[in-house]
């Protein structure tokens, strides 16, 4: 079967399962799953030629996947039901966000407004305090920031902030940050979306110029730490 044929079957399976969520196609291989009136979304990736369907975040690989025989419709249906069930669980869990969830906004202020119910208009900082120990962080990866930092996500999931500039222009960049926990979002401004990466804790080997953040949770209600 082709990917387009597989999508048609997927839609039929979705209806047979009581339509636990709505979908919107954003490309030949990706659809966005969401529930009516909810902010949360997940991406479903389908490539029939490769025999692959899964839930992913669009960059770091699939968070859950199922493989099927592209010549066996029944095999595909079984995998589709598995992915539909998993997507529904992620969307149904109120008040909690999971790694890979996508928020379609373009600015830091819009993200804060959407997930915290604020009404900010000009907030441009990449960090926003949530508790005395935890802050919301919005990172652009693999690109040097105007303040001279290069943020990278390593293969093992650790996030490294490396200062590569000539001189630090913000006093807050000296020493180590006060907030030792971070609720981290990857910012993709050109695509108009932010992707939740997880909760991270500052590692002991961190220095003023090289901060190492180790992931400690894939989900949070934003105020756990």
C-alpha positions in Angstrom: 0.0 0.0 0.0 1.1 3.6 -0.5 1.3 6.1 2.3 -1.8 7.9 1.0 -3.7 4.6 1.1 -2.5 3.9 4.6 -3.7 7.3 5.7 -7.2 6.5 4.4 -7.1 3.2 6.3 -5.8 5.0 9.4 -8.8 7.4 9.3 -11.2 4.5 9.1 -9.5 2.8 12.1 -9.8 6.1 14.0 -13.5 6.2 13.3 -13.9 2.6 14.4 -12.1 3.4 17.6 -14.6 6.2 18.5 -12.5 9.1 17.1 -10.7 9.8 20.4 -9.0 12.8 18.7 -9.0 14.9 15.6 -6.2 15.0 13.0 -4.8 17.6 10.6 -2.4 16.6 7.9 0.6 18.9 7.6 2.5 16.9 5.0 2.6 13.7 3.1 3.9 11.7 6.1 2.8 13.7 9.2 -0.5 14.5 10.8 -1.2 16.5 14.0 -3.5 14.8 16.6 -5.4 17.0 19.0 -8.6 16.9 21.0 -11.3 19.6 20.7 -10.6 22.6 22.9 -7.3 21.3 24.2 -3.9 22.9 23.6 -1.9 19.7 23.6 -0.9 18.1 20.3 1.2 15.1 19.2 2.7 14.3 15.8 1.9 11.0 14.1 4.3 9.9 11.4 3.4 7.4 8.7 5.6 5.9 6.0 3.9 2.9 4.5 6.7 2.2 2.1 9.1 1.7 5.1 6.4 -0.1 7.1 6.6 2.5 9.9 4.0 4.4 12.0 4.9 6.2 15.2 4.5 9.2 17.5 7.4 11.6 17.3 8.7 15.1 17.8 9.9 15.7 14.3 13.7 15.8 15.0 15.1 13.6 17.6 13.4 10.4 16.4 10.2 8.6 17.3 9.0 8.5 20.9 7.0 5.4 20.1 6.8 3.4 16.9 5.3 0.3 15.4 6.5 -1.6 12.3 4.3 -3.4 9.9 4.3 -5.3 6.7 3.3 -2.8 4.0 1.7 -5.6 2.0 -0.5 -6.8 4.9 -3.4 -4.5 5.6 -4.4 -6.4 8.8 -0.9 -5.9 10.2 -1.0 -2.2 9.5 -4.5 -1.9 11.2 -3.1 -3.6 14.4 -0.2 -1.1 14.5 -2.5 1.8 13.8 -4.7 0.9 16.7 -1.7 0.7 19.0 -0.5 4.2 17.9 -4.1 5.6 18.2 -4.4 4.3 21.7 -1.0 5.7 22.7 -1.8 9.1 21.2 -5.2 9.2 22.9 -3.5 8.5 26.3 -1.0 11.4 25.8 -3.7 13.8 24.8 -6.1 12.8 27.6 -3.7 13.3 30.5 -4.8 16.8 31.6 -2.4 19.2 33.3 0.7 17.2 32.3 2.9 17.8 29.2 5.0 15.0 27.7 8.3 15.0 25.8 7.6 15.6 22.1 4.4 17.6 22.5 4.2 20.5 20.2 2.9 24.0 20.7 2.2 26.1 17.6 3.3 29.6 18.6 6.0 31.8 17.2 7.3 33.8 20.2 8.4 33.1 23.8 5.6 35.3 25.1 3.0 33.4 23.1 4.2 30.1 24.6 4.1 31.4 28.1 0.6 32.8 27.5 -0.6 29.5 26.1 0.7 27.1 28.8 0.5 29.4 31.8 -2.6 31.5 31.0 -0.6 34.8 31.0 -1.2 37.8 28.9 2.3 38.9 28.0 3.0 40.7 24.8 6.7 41.7 24.7 8.4 39.1 26.8 11.6 38.1 24.8 13.8 36.4 27.4 14.5 32.8 26.8 13.9 32.0 30.5 10.9 32.4 32.8 10.8 31.5 36.5 8.2 28.9 37.6 9.3 28.2 41.2 12.2 29.2 43.4 14.2 26.2 42.0 12.8 25.7 38.5 12.5 27.8 35.4 10.9 27.5 32.0 13.6 27.6 29.3 13.2 28.1 25.5 16.3 27.1 23.5 17.2 27.3 19.9 19.6 24.5 19.3 22.8 24.3 17.1 22.9 28.1 16.5 25.0 30.7 18.4 22.7 33.1 20.3 23.1 36.9 20.3 24.6 36.5 23.8 27.3 34.1 22.5 26.0 30.8 23.7 25.8 27.6 21.6 23.1 25.1 22.8 23.3 21.5 21.8 21.4 18.3 22.6 23.8 15.5 22.8 23.2 11.9 21.6 22.6 10.7 25.2 19.9 13.3 25.7 22.0 15.7 27.8 21.8 19.4 26.9 25.0 21.4 26.9 25.2 25.2 26.9 28.6 26.4 25.8 29.7 30.0 25.9 31.6 30.7 22.6 31.4 34.5 22.6 34.1 37.0 23.4 32.5 38.7 26.4 29.5 38.0 28.5 27.0 40.8 28.1 24.6 39.7 30.9 25.5 39.5 34.6 23.3 36.4 34.9 25.6 34.5 32.7 28.5 34.7 35.2 28.7 31.8 37.6 25.9 29.1 37.7 22.2 29.8 37.4 20.0 30.0 40.6 17.4 27.8 39.1 18.9 24.3 39.0 15.9 22.7 37.3 14.7 23.6 33.8 11.5 22.8 31.9 13.0 22.9 28.5 11.3 23.7 25.1 13.1 23.6 21.8 12.2 26.8 19.9 11.8 26.5 16.1 10.8 30.0 15.2 11.0 29.5 11.4 8.5 26.6 11.8 6.2 28.5 14.2 6.4 25.9 17.0 8.0 24.9 20.3 8.7 21.3 21.2 8.8 20.1 24.9 12.0 18.2 25.5 11.7 17.3 29.2 12.8 18.4 32.7 16.5 18.8 33.2 18.8 19.3 36.3 22.1 21.1 36.3 24.9 18.6 36.5 27.8 18.9 39.0 30.4 19.1 36.3 28.9 22.4 35.1 31.1 25.5 34.9 30.3 29.2 34.2 31.2 28.7 30.5 29.9 25.2 30.0 26.6 24.2 31.7 25.5 20.6 31.5 21.9 19.7 31.9 20.8 16.1 32.4 17.3 15.0 31.7 15.4 13.7 34.8 11.8 13.5 33.5 9.9 13.2 30.2 6.8 14.8 31.7 5.7 17.5 34.1 2.9 19.6 35.3 5.4 22.6 35.1 5.5 23.0 38.9 6.9 19.7 40.1 10.4 21.0 41.0 
